[in-house]
Amino acid sequence: MTTVGVRREDKSIWERRVPVTPAVARQLRMRDGIETRVQPSSIRAFSDDEFRQAGAQVDEDLSACPVVLAIKEIPKDVFVPGQAYVFFSHVIKGQPYNMPMLRRLLELGCTLIDYEKITDDAGRRLIFFGWHAGVAGMLETLRALGQRLAWQGTANPFTGLRQPYKYRDLAEALVDVDVAADAIRTTGLPAGVAPLTIGVAGYGNVARGVWDVLHHLPVQEVAPGDLAGLSTDPAASRHVLYVTTFREEHLAAPLAAGQPFDLHRYYQHPEEFHGIFEQHLPHLDVLVNAIYWTPLYPRLVTRAYLRDALAAGSLRLHVIGDISCDIDGAIEATVRSTEAGEPSFVYDPVTGKTTDGIAGPGVVVMAVDILPSELPRDASEDFSRVLAGFIPDLVAADYTAPFEKLDLPAPIKRAVITHRGQLTPDYRYLEQFL
């Protein structure tokens, strides 16, 4: 039988996901004649015994596997010459911290396939954890809001929420969200908190996960332009949360006065636009960032805005749930990422320093960069179910063939970044970063 390898995750003690679950390992063996060889792990969401019971081999040595699957980056000193690896490599933006890994893959003639670039003909990603990141990120953000308000002396319905990883699964977590929802409907939010406004920046898979949590709460959707009037509206309710979605036209405007916003133009020539998002910040209690961002685009929240608003006593934001978690990116206060053990910090815009937790002057930033790992079984099951359809083609390919003759389906071939010591044509731009 052909064998596919599954590497243990060791980038973080909180990374407990797996690309192939025991159920999928059994399916591969019975349906496709593919054995799964799994490295032992004491932190994985699925135990070694669960894999053994599913018929998988638990073995430290994956060197004989033509293809090795993982979730996060693999240390550069464990690569085997000529082997094919499939994982989230985080190299496509030229990330400096992963260039040594990319160089080593090239030196050893390895094939690197990145899940992030497995796409259909329209460029849509086919394998992702985005929805789970949105769900876990919203749960963490609501919990941070509850803790922050409690620190400020305000009892609120969100203090009963735990971190996602402390629940058995998502279903159990949503029970506590439903309890908070009932409290808002019946007792209502504290008078000093209402109207409570939440802004969701983005509308993709991550934002869909955010909304799937929010829809368990009594929410009233409003347009971004309506936020300013809520604080002075006597009809604003204590029994709902006011939530709005921010799209590109709410984030940026053309530099040329009087020009209408053109989405295609924005993507093609972002230098012709400037940021306008900060006009909404005085009207938000919570901001959830779920956008794709590069330095070509304007920021959502700058340090200068936070500093000036804090000095003027007009900083309304309690919490920023930065699910996208680009360091010094769209949220300039995200100066570092966090892990599940300490998911939030307070950013003080006056000193520029951060303090773990939710206490202190400034704004709370939730910046866990591996949020789906907080729902490891749910996330792994969904991811593995989709990946299973690609594994037979992955293990059947002849990786000794030149790239132009590499027999892989188009969605997978688009994701081949290195092959036989070379960057493939679509990724030769990475040479400048190497």
Secondary structure, DSSP 8 states (H G I E B T S, - for coil): -EEEEE----S-TT----SS-HHHHHHIIIII-EEEEE---SSSSS-HHHHHHTT-EE-S--TT-SEEE-SS---GGG--TT-EEEE----TT--GGGHHHHHHHHHTT-EEEEGGG-B-TTS-BSS--HHHHHHHHHHHHHHHHHHHHHHTT---GGGG---GGGSSSHHHHHHHHHHHHHHHHHT---TTT-SEEEEEE--SHHHHHHHHHHTTS-EEE--GGGHHHHTT-TT--SSSEEEEEE-HHHHEEESSTT----HHHHHH-GGGEEE-GGGSGGG-SEEEE-----TTS--SB-HHHHHHHHHHT-----EEEESS--TTSSBTT--S-BBTTB-EEEE-TTT--EEESS-SSSEEEE-BTTGGGGSHHHHHHHHHHHHTTTHHHHHHS-TTS-GGG----HHHHTTEEEETTEE-GGGGGGGGT-
